[in-house]
């Protein structure tokens, strides 16, 4: 029983420490976007390097994560981390076609974070 308790305590401590890792982003960045960045940082380095961009789109602030490797689609999230669409990438290169006007209508581009790992 003590062995199981020790394992659970270790897992809990690891989770707390890794989930609290500071992410160097603007202070007004939503916590859910910070969690997505921490998740990306815990994955293998992407090629091209991962990044998160902020835009205004259809009257709201959105967060765009560009596509990477192997026909993966991009991701566009609202400030609550609800997936709006996949603007590009994927097998067709055109995403899921749910927001085909994203690239023409987005404004106020701001780089929030870029992975500097090599």
C-alpha angles and dihedrals in degrees: 000000000000089000091056091047091051091051092049092049091050092049091048092049092049091049093049094047096047095043091053095050108132115249115202102229135124112293094242092059109121116252091238090059089049088053090051090052091049088051091051090049090054091054126075117285111275126227110245093032115261119256140174121217129192122215141163110244129167092349097309140088110254136183121223124200109191122228120264140188129346103019095303115162125239119246129227117194134183120227090274091055093250108151108244097181147307103262097189145351125055125108094311095041089230099087120224096320091234093119105023090155095059096101094047097043103039117107140176097041114203128174106227099178141349126192109245095187116116 
